[in-house]
Amino acid sequence: MLTIGTLSHPSRVIVAPMAGVTDQPFRNVCRHFGAFWVVSEMITSDTRLWHTRKSQGRLCYHDEVDPRWVQIAGGEPAMLADAARQCAELGAQVIDINMGCPAKKVCNRAAGSALMRDEALVAHILAAVVRAVDVPVTLKMRLGWSRTSRNAVDIARIAEDTGISLVTVHGRTRACKFEGEADYDGIAEVKAAVSIPVVANGDIDSPRKAGEVLRHTGCDAVMVGRAAQGRPWLPAAIDYYLNTGDFKKNPDASEIKAMLVTHIIHLSQFYGEVMGVRIARKHVGWYLQSVEAPSFRKWFNTLQTTGEQVDAIEMMSASPETKQKYVA
Ligand SMILES: Cc1cc2nc3c(=O)[nH]c(=O)nc-3n(C[C@H](O)[C@H](O)[C@H](O)COP(=O)(O)O)c2cc1C
């Protein structure tokens, strides 16, 4: 059971916020396979930019399936508070604050993981956002800015004191980017230091690994990012394992084809056909990484319309079997 403020659910797996990946169509595909907790890709806290097509697509509205967990990114307490308030009015049921993103664009404007260097500012931001909304507020961070400045424990304590409902820790520092192995000892230290729920994140790519990370860190839940790309059934498979100790069978080829067709059509409806076709190539490409189909992939990337993409998936009659039968 994972509890976030007033929300509770037996699922202990969260689909990570990933810019350019966890848009509404992908969130719904993950939900289709049984994921419950899914975080939206980050949206800037600069509401003056919200009229842009990119931001419009990143907002979450009341008509999306519950629970709507929306991540905001920025570095200015008042702006973040205002963005959180507006997100909640539009339909967000949980607000997440991004202090994990190492991307230059975010860090140059002192946002994302750069904030971790300034604990006083962190305290201001968290307090301002918590005060601004009635919905629970969560924080996503790394272990620190660099190997010599690992202050996730201090920041988690600040978070707990300011009324944050849950913290997620990606077991790397900002300097590590995505290199090396996630440091689960570092995450365990954070878990031991606070009594609010702590979520372990980094390199969790199978049910077995999720179980090991939960045991090792004592965390309340796991967050899965890259491993769900092309495998949107994985978060639910991990949950199944955590709850039963058994492995769930992968969806069969016909279920995967049906999922891809629905996803491609939703992308086209959501973004318009030109962008939808391009984004669909990325998702289908990820999916095809786990099957033997290099020539199909090359050909698929030349297709220009949603109709052609749907026909191609339906024609994938050789229905390349996934390499693994079970996600272990
Ligand atoms: C393409 C991509 C986009 C990401 N975008 C975000 C984001 O918008 N907000 C955020 O907090 N983290 C973002 N992350 C980091 C992930 O949420 C996660 O912390 C990281 O990938 C480690 O988890 P993993 O090893 O399971 O992928 C992103 C990661 C990737 C690969």
The ligand as an ORCA input file, in Angstrom:
! r2SCAN-3c Opt
* xyz 0 1
  C      13.942     10.683    -21.592
  C      13.914     11.001    -20.132
  C      13.204     12.092    -19.680
  C      13.159     12.399    -18.319
  N      12.392     13.452    -17.900
  C      12.247     13.694    -16.575
  C      11.329     14.664    -16.101
  O      10.603     15.316    -16.865
  N      11.278     14.872    -14.759
  C      12.049     14.151    -13.867
  O      11.954     14.366    -12.661
  N      12.897     13.200    -14.297
  C      12.984     12.937    -15.616
  N      13.796     11.921    -16.038
  C      14.448     11.055    -15.031
  C      13.563      9.847    -14.691
  O      12.342     10.246    -14.106
  C      14.279      8.869    -13.737
  O      14.571      9.555    -12.545
  C      15.581      8.346    -14.334
  O      15.399      7.952    -15.689
  C      16.126      7.161    -13.533
  O      15.200      6.113    -13.526
  P      15.369      4.822    -14.509
  O      16.738      4.280    -14.296
  O      14.272      3.890    -14.085
  O      15.191      5.339    -15.907
  C      13.864     11.612    -17.386
  C      14.602     10.515    -17.853
  C      14.627     10.192    -19.189
  C      15.404      8.984    -19.656
*
